[in-house]
Amino acid sequence: MTSTKFSALPISKSILHNLEGIGLKQMTPIQSQALPHILKNRDVIAQAKTGSGKTAAFGIGLLNRLNRKNFRVQSIVICPTRELADQVAKELRRLARLTDNVKILTLSGGVPFGPQQGSLRHGAHVVVGTPGRILKHIAKNSLTLDTLETLVLDEADRMLDMGFIEEISKIISHTPERRQTLLFSATYPEEIMELSNTIQKSAIHIHTTSSEKANPITEYFYEVSPDNKGSALIQLLSHHKPDSAIIFSNTKIKTETIANTLRNKGIAAMALHGDLEQYQRTDVLVQFSNHSCSVLIATDVAARGLDIKELGMVVNYDLPHDEETYIHRIGRTGRAGSEGVATTLFTPSEAMKADTYNNTNRLFENIKTSSGTDVTSLTSKNLTLMVNGGKKEKIRPGDLLGALTGEAGIAGSSVGKIDIHDHQSYVAIARDSIDKACSRLKNGKIKGRKFSVRILPQA
């Protein structure tokens, strides 16, 4: 195929019209190479980096194939983390916006099991979820896959790293042998090829990482003593002054320690790790995405699947375990044409390991060249209001915006991103207006009803 326009593909008019409406007219490399085969019902194994448009590649294919009159599960997308599952489901709903009667259901842990069972009883066309929760629904007979036509494994390499191979195999054992299987991975370790040979038939191999334009990232490495790591981190943040940053640590405990160190310096920082309850994870991610939190400190597993479009800086507080992990980490900055910065700290005892990362594109410098102590730019411009009402209560973004800018008298410029979840809504408000906004919403009404409202704490 020589054309890179979606209009050249044999896809439905409703999907094509929607793609034009959301500004997707030209295909990315992964889309132009994979979609023609996916639409022909071929098995595909594709290597594409994060942010390459792979969700639309498999999403358009599976949505185009749906029989919308049949409310049985026809496609399933398996993801390594809850965050990625939520992100993929959100993108699929965006792609299906103008296609009538398409039900997409998310099945992941950290949320009550019962409501998911109830939703499944009403039928769904597409399921997006994590291995553990999908298997639990299969075991409880609330999810059956005998009518499945398309199986997608997203970020398959990370699922294998996280030890999900047994769960994936069990899920696949409940699917029809005659199905389309799509496998997407950022890397191609030997285990991925073995998995492909086991679950796919005559799969088309697609590699687009070499044709995708590399993110414009400047990579720095600094040797620091273990006792000076905290001060070196603050020095780097004050020198580069990113609007937002992710700091990677190898342990859950250290993420909290780093967050406390930064907060003591007035930096709006929060930790993200596997020990958080789902509501805590949601609160952290919402605040980071709406600029109520400037710095996120995370482990690799917890950060997997984050949909962060604009990120000024990535810091490896701890050396990654391997080159693949390093690439995954720093690939979150320098997107959408903006320049990114990646900095890595290592101790003298790690110098030999750090040297394995040394190449002509990476700058090994003395930390003294990055001087600075001013971290005021990392004091978040917003705080977040949480309203105990969401989609299930028929609340829409316009309802909250109207309540704030109408009776509450808040300037529209002081209202930031609005996120509507099932039973909660989150609104970013400029710091100087947060108390007024909270008070007015508490004492006022939204759509003629009263809802409890509170300001989310940043620690």
HELIX and SHEET records of a PDB file:
HELIX    1   1 PHE A    6  ALA A    8  5                                   3    
HELIX    2   2 LYS A   13  GLY A   21  1                                   9    
HELIX    3   3 PRO A   29  LEU A   39  1                                  11    
HELIX    4   4 LYS A   54  ARG A   65  1                                  12    
HELIX    5   5 ARG A   82  LEU A   95  1                                  14    
HELIX    6   6 PHE A  113  ARG A  121  1                                   9    
HELIX    7   7 PRO A  131  ALA A  139  1                                   9    
HELIX    8   8 ALA A  156  ASP A  161  1                                   6    
HELIX    9   9 ILE A  165  SER A  173  1                                   9    
HELIX   10  10 GLU A  190  ILE A  199  1                                  10    
HELIX   11  11 PRO A  226  ASN A  228  5                                   3    
HELIX   12  12 LYS A  229  HIS A  240  1                                  12    
HELIX   13  13 LYS A  252  ARG A  263  1                                  12    
HELIX   14  14 GLN A  278  SER A  289  1                                  12    
HELIX   15  15 ASP A  300  ALA A  303  1                                   4    
HELIX   16  16 GLU A  323  ILE A  330  1                                   8    
HELIX   17  17 PRO A  348  GLU A  350  5                                   3    
HELIX   18  18 ALA A  351  ASP A  355  1                                   5    
HELIX   19  19 ILE A  367  THR A  369  5                                   3    
HELIX   20  20 THR A  376  LEU A  378  5                                   3    
HELIX   21  21 LYS A  391  GLU A  393  5                                   3    
HELIX   22  22 PRO A  397  THR A  405  1                                   9    
HELIX   23  23 GLY A  412  SER A  414  5                                   3    
HELIX   24  24 ARG A  431  SER A  433  5                                   3    
HELIX   25  25 ILE A  434  ASN A  443  1                                  10    
SHEET    1   A 7 ILE A 104  LEU A 107  0                                        
SHEET    2   A 7 VAL A 126  GLY A 129  1                                        
SHEET    3   A 7 SER A  75  ILE A  78  1                                        
SHEET    4   A 7 THR A 150  LEU A 153  1                                        
SHEET    5   A 7 GLN A 180  SER A 185  1                                        
SHEET    6   A 7 VAL A  44  GLN A  47  1                                        
SHEET    7   A 7 ILE A 204  HIS A 207  1                                        
SHEET    1   B 7 ALA A 269  LEU A 272  0                                        
SHEET    2   B 7 VAL A 295  ALA A 298  1                                        
SHEET    3   B 7 ALA A 245  PHE A 248  1                                        
SHEET    4   B 7 MET A 313  ASN A 316  1                                        
SHEET    5   B 7 GLY A 340  PHE A 346  1                                        
SHEET    6   B 7 ILE A 217  GLU A 223  1                                        
SHEET    7   B 7 ARG A 362  GLU A 365  1                                        
SHEET    1   C 4 VAL A 415  ILE A 420  0                                        
SHEET    2   C 4 SER A 425  ALA A 430 -1                                        
SHEET    3   C 4 ASN A 382  VAL A 387 -1                                        
SHEET    4   C 4 VAL A 453  ILE A 455 -1                                        
END                                                                             
